[in-house]
């Protein structure tokens, strides 16, 4: 890895605000300076590791005047591990900062403002992460195998033996996984371990670049039995993932108890990492969408049916649309297993390439839920017509693309942005999820 040149800042900096990545913003001589680890109102000295004509980036070196929002990070690896960026900020301030990011994006990018700011959706601050992707690497200088997240701004693996944002039983496995991989003959050929946690099963998917030996297999089976985890092997692409031990597939699922729905998934399927917050998010989304029995509702980017099946449970007819054939197949299976096959149908389509004609081919909808990836849903919102659809709930994982799409909905399609708020799906990170309600008068 190329070394980063570090320069000491000439004088203390007064921090004005936080940016979208949780860095403090200061200004000097017409230049914006982004300071990792600094909070609004603080006076800090900084080490600068990147200089450009119009901006600089550094990290806080000494806090001369501390903010009342500053707190002691719970994780001993904070600042080294790149998994969290905000543990030095108290929880209420983290949420408030994300709310400002959303409002600023809507105002400055979309040129729109919500009529109502919704109360933030929150959940547990720790042990919330039910999905994770750990890197595994043999590092001779460190005395063996490292298993963890990447270091901050680095391709190196953090030398960590615990993690505060995964369940405690998974955190306790990190040093044991280091020992396990270090004992394998394929230790140099096992670059990744992916975690998937369900209601009744913990799965670890080992990316193996060559087959384990018989001796390796014996060690893996013993580990799985001792720690009650399911081990899967992935020798190639996602389609090559298969159960190793136990040989039967794990019963991976999460529940949405308010809607009497159980969602089954495969270890590398996309699911929300925070099951507790997801339950509140689904409740909020359906409250805003307000589907009624007999109505026809579209769930765009439907995935496994996270929103589709609760919509169907309320009596509406729902069509879920998703670009992945595999996810569509599992959404159909989930509908049948929950007794909702008659009211929940699913289709495969690349929504990023949808146009008005293709959208019209689905028929008329009364309401629509949109839950896109980070790129947003610009082609979909452009394709919306003037008939029928009066209410849209948009769940976003990128405030910037939500704001861009909101501009089209408000300024070109005649919708009002009735409400918007943040969803703290990833505590202690700068990641901003949000939800917005758009309504068009009849």
Buried (B, 14 or more C-beta within 10 A) or exposed (E): EEEEEEEEBEEBBBBEBBBBBBBBBBEEEEEBBBBBBBBBBBBBBBBBBBEEEEEBBBBBBEBEEEBEBBBEBEBEBBBBBBBBBBBBBBBEBBBBBBBBBBBBBBEEBBEBEBEEBBEBBBBEBBBBBBBBEBBBBBEEEEEEBBBBBBBBBEEBBBBBBBBBBBBEEBBBBBEBBBEBBBBBEBBBBBBBBBBBBBEEBBBBBBBBEEEBEEEBBEBBBEBBEEBEBBBBBBBEEEEEBEBBBBEEBBEBBBBBEEBEBBBBBBBBBBBBBBBBBBBBBBBBBBEBBEBEEEBBBBBBBBBBBBBBBBBBBBEBBBBBBBBBEBBBEBBBBBBEBBEBBEBBBBBBBEBBEBEEEBBEEBEEBBBBBBBBBEEBBBBBBBBBEEEBBBBBBBBBBBBBBBBBBBBBBBEEBEBBBBBBBBBBBBBBBBBBBBBBBBBBEE
